[in-house]
């Protein structure tokens, strides 16, 4: 029952979150078109910082001229590295900065949310995060000019839009993105270590469903009614989620000696249900080094994954001319593939090494997918690369999260998963900034090939993790 309720909460939260994905770059570009003062200042400042990197990366060689008609006796400069035209679209790097800011705020807030969940229970922080998301989407709606302007076209209706309010919406959203983190903690509360990966697949399924439906809905609303309608949709979903959390979510943290259970009739009514299923994994307290290893793999993987995930719809638009609606369909395709992998493959895996095995498979799939996407100039190749990307999305993070929860002491589970998520957000903060800059300076071909090389690092780290976990299992046996 609790897993089904979590699925509803997560789907509502993530539907609102994913609805902005196909319209994010168009929104950022709108502020550039309007020459919003804050946007212009941020774009100019960022361009000045990145310009030396861009100039240094524009490598040329000079070859001797063999033609007597050459205009210069020193020869002609040639670019030895074929690549796409250099992109000077401010939306690329300003969007990357906003993505990194969003993740940095999650990095700062995740440990606080986790520690609060250990002290007062899971339900109260969940409600606070749901309320924070509602406030964030409300600011986004106001930044676009409010719901009254959604009847006009996107370009004309947003004359009263405010980049400052949009940035505030991203700040509030990043600081309150704790619903997923708390959901993983609740799953760990109500499942045994042996069933942890299977239980966490519910989180993955929610992500997949939301990424299937959310971007498509956002794209359709934006095309028909303007981006203000997308923001209104997100606000409505956030309101519903607050009501579901407040009225239906029970407390799942087992009461500890000296720990006062949070008040509220919901908690008292349901708290006895979970005492048998939230067993302590005492053996995990002997594995801090393994836990740190899992943390490191998680961070390094997400630097690459998040950085190139962030630019995927831009790549599709630039190379194939995909519209907002087409990008919504692309993200829906990725969500469908990921949902199929989660429900039909991940949940069926058995064995003590299933988390490491699945994580490795996902990383290898990502490496192959990035190479394919680097070479993609037609729809079929783009879909193949996206499918491999979806397999990685459905496997790696959920399996690493399961490992972290199994290795964590039960009495500090919220804090452990909060720190784990914070590490992931560090990767998500670094990735978009780094790979958006590479994309801007050298194009998608170079950015995605460098990402493929970068995936080799977490693959090797995960291979090294396997024997250490096997040794731990033998000690426990």
Secondary structure as GFF3:
##gff-version 3
##sequence-region A 1 477
A	DSSP	alpha_helix	2	18	.	.	.	ID=ss1
A	DSSP	three_ten_helix	21	23	.	.	.	ID=ss2
A	DSSP	alpha_helix	24	33	.	.	.	ID=ss3
A	DSSP	alpha_helix	37	57	.	.	.	ID=ss4
A	DSSP	beta_strand	61	63	.	.	.	ID=ss5
A	DSSP	beta_strand	76	78	.	.	.	ID=ss6
A	DSSP	alpha_helix	90	120	.	.	.	ID=ss7
A	DSSP	alpha_helix	122	143	.	.	.	ID=ss8
A	DSSP	three_ten_helix	147	151	.	.	.	ID=ss9
A	DSSP	alpha_helix	154	157	.	.	.	ID=ss10
A	DSSP	alpha_helix	163	175	.	.	.	ID=ss11
A	DSSP	alpha_helix	179	190	.	.	.	ID=ss12
A	DSSP	three_ten_helix	193	195	.	.	.	ID=ss13
A	DSSP	alpha_helix	196	225	.	.	.	ID=ss14
A	DSSP	alpha_helix	227	248	.	.	.	ID=ss15
A	DSSP	alpha_helix	265	270	.	.	.	ID=ss16
A	DSSP	three_ten_helix	271	274	.	.	.	ID=ss17
A	DSSP	three_ten_helix	282	286	.	.	.	ID=ss18
A	DSSP	alpha_helix	288	320	.	.	.	ID=ss19
A	DSSP	alpha_helix	324	344	.	.	.	ID=ss20
A	DSSP	three_ten_helix	346	348	.	.	.	ID=ss21
A	DSSP	alpha_helix	354	374	.	.	.	ID=ss22
A	DSSP	alpha_helix	379	407	.	.	.	ID=ss23
A	DSSP	three_ten_helix	410	412	.	.	.	ID=ss24
A	DSSP	alpha_helix	413	442	.	.	.	ID=ss25
A	DSSP	alpha_helix	444	476	.	.	.	ID=ss26
###
